Amino acid sequence: MSTIVLNESMKTAVEIAQSLAREYHNEYFYPAHILRALVHNEVGLKDFLESIDKDPGYIKEWAEEHMAACPKVGKAKDSIMGDPVVKTVFDEADHIRIKLGLDKISPICVLAALVKPGVAFSSAQLKSFPVIEKKYWMPLSMKVASSRL
């Protein structure tokens, strides 16, 4: 992830994901932790989700269910890194960032990466997720390109 450049909202989301992993006694933070962090009030994605008629509360619960299934350790480290799948998510988010014409990876880029089947979650897992990859991203790309998301 050394070449990945995150915007301030996404940096906050990573800090929240690390904190959640510590709270859940995980050795790493996983895509579910990132997803849960994206709907935190400090990140700003809640308003976007509500604007496309998606319930941030449901997404929070969905992420928490997947966080609960992540491997646990007796005592979490002080410094928690992302697991290898998180790197895949950020690599995909970087490709999306380029398509949207953004300078830095934003929460919307990461959300788009997370809902792409096979990147972080399987197609079967995403069947119960309310945001569909192709339905929202391209029509919203112009709107999102200038926002902090």
C-alpha positions as CSV (number, residue, x, y, z in Angstrom):
1,M,0.0,0.0,0.0
2,S,3.0,2.3,-0.1
3,T,2.1,3.9,-3.4
4,I,-1.6,4.3,-2.5
5,V,-2.6,7.9,-1.7
6,L,-5.7,8.4,0.4
7,N,-7.7,11.5,0.9
8,E,-8.3,12.8,4.5
9,S,-11.7,11.0,4.8
10,M,-10.2,7.7,3.8
11,K,-7.3,8.2,6.2
12,T,-9.9,8.6,8.9
13,A,-11.7,5.5,7.7
14,V,-8.4,3.4,8.0
15,E,-7.9,4.7,11.5
16,I,-11.4,3.7,12.4
17,A,-11.0,0.3,10.8
18,Q,-7.8,-0.3,12.9
19,S,-9.7,0.7,16.0
20,L,-12.5,-1.6,15.2
21,A,-10.1,-4.5,14.6
22,R,-8.5,-3.8,18.0
23,E,-12.0,-3.8,19.6
24,Y,-12.9,-7.1,17.9
25,H,-9.6,-8.7,18.9
26,N,-8.4,-9.1,15.3
27,E,-4.8,-9.3,14.3
28,Y,-5.5,-7.4,11.1
29,F,-8.2,-5.1,9.8
30,Y,-10.2,-6.7,7.1
31,P,-12.5,-5.4,4.3
32,A,-15.4,-5.7,6.7
33,H,-13.7,-3.3,9.1
34,I,-13.1,-0.8,6.2
35,L,-16.8,-1.1,5.1
36,R,-17.9,-0.5,8.7
37,A,-15.6,2.5,9.0
38,L,-17.0,4.0,5.7
39,V,-20.4,4.5,7.4
40,H,-18.9,6.2,10.4
41,N,-20.1,9.8,10.9
42,E,-16.5,11.2,10.6
43,V,-16.0,9.7,7.1
44,G,-18.9,11.3,5.3
45,L,-20.2,8.4,3.2
46,K,-23.5,8.2,5.1
47,D,-24.9,11.2,3.3
48,F,-24.0,9.7,-0.1
49,L,-25.6,6.4,0.8
50,E,-28.8,8.1,1.9
51,S,-28.8,10.1,-1.4
52,I,-29.0,6.9,-3.3
53,D,-31.7,5.6,-0.9
54,K,-29.5,3.1,0.9
55,D,-29.7,2.5,4.6
56,P,-26.4,3.2,6.3
57,G,-27.7,1.4,9.4
58,Y,-28.2,-1.8,7.4
59,I,-24.7,-1.5,5.9
60,K,-23.3,-1.0,9.3
61,E,-25.0,-4.2,10.5
62,W,-23.9,-6.1,7.4
63,A,-20.3,-5.1,8.0
64,E,-20.5,-5.9,11.7
65,E,-21.7,-9.4,10.9
66,H,-18.7,-10.0,8.6
67,M,-16.4,-8.4,11.2
68,A,-17.6,-10.9,13.8
69,A,-16.5,-13.7,11.5
70,C,-12.9,-12.5,11.2
71,P,-10.2,-14.5,12.9
72,K,-9.6,-13.4,16.5
73,V,-6.4,-13.3,18.6
74,G,-6.0,-13.2,22.4
75,K,-4.6,-9.7,22.4
76,A,-4.6,-7.3,19.5
77,K,-1.5,-5.5,18.6
78,D,-1.1,-1.7,19.1
79,S,-0.4,-1.3,15.4
80,I,-2.8,-3.1,13.2
81,M,-2.2,-3.5,9.5
82,G,-4.6,-4.5,6.8
83,D,-4.7,-8.1,5.8
84,P,-3.7,-9.0,2.2
85,V,-7.2,-8.6,0.8
86,V,-7.2,-5.0,2.0
87,K,-4.3,-4.4,-0.3
88,T,-6.4,-5.8,-3.2
89,V,-9.3,-3.5,-2.2
90,F,-7.0,-0.5,-2.2
91,D,-5.5,-1.5,-5.5
92,E,-8.9,-1.8,-7.1
93,A,-10.0,1.5,-5.4
94,D,-6.9,3.1,-7.0
95,H,-8.1,1.9,-10.5
96,I,-11.5,3.4,-9.7
97,R,-9.9,6.7,-8.6
98,I,-8.2,6.9,-12.0
99,K,-11.5,6.3,-13.8
100,L,-13.1,9.0,-11.8
101,G,-10.3,11.4,-12.4
102,L,-9.5,11.9,-8.7
103,D,-6.1,12.7,-7.2
104,K,-6.5,10.6,-4.2
105,I,-8.5,7.5,-3.2
106,S,-11.8,8.5,-1.5
107,P,-14.4,6.6,0.4
108,I,-16.5,6.3,-2.7
109,C,-13.6,4.6,-4.6
110,V,-13.2,2.1,-1.7
111,L,-16.9,1.4,-1.6
112,A,-17.0,0.8,-5.3
113,A,-14.0,-1.7,-4.9
114,L,-15.7,-3.4,-1.9
115,V,-18.9,-4.1,-3.9
116,K,-17.1,-5.5,-6.9
117,P,-17.6,-9.3,-6.6
118,G,-14.4,-11.2,-5.9
119,V,-12.4,-8.2,-4.7
120,A,-13.3,-8.4,-1.0
121,F,-16.5,-10.3,-0.8
122,S,-17.8,-13.2,-3.0
123,S,-20.9,-12.8,-5.2
124,A,-22.8,-15.0,-2.8
125,Q,-21.9,-12.7,0.1
126,L,-22.8,-9.6,-1.9
127,K,-26.3,-10.9,-2.7
128,S,-27.5,-9.5,0.7
129,F,-25.6,-6.2,0.3
130,P,-27.8,-3.3,-0.9
131,V,-25.3,-1.5,-3.1
132,I,-24.7,-3.1,-6.5
133,E,-21.4,-2.4,-8.3
134,K,-22.6,-1.4,-11.8
135,K,-25.9,0.4,-10.8
136,Y,-24.4,3.5,-9.2
137,W,-20.8,4.1,-10.2
138,M,-20.7,5.4,-13.7
139,P,-23.8,7.7,-13.6
140,L,-22.5,9.2,-10.4
141,S,-18.8,9.5,-11.4
142,M,-19.2,13.1,-12.6
143,K,-21.0,14.1,-9.4
144,V,-18.5,12.4,-7.1
145,A,-15.4,13.5,-8.9
146,S,-15.5,16.9,-7.3
147,S,-16.7,15.9,-3.8
148,R,-14.7,15.0,-0.8
149,L,-16.0,11.4,-1.0
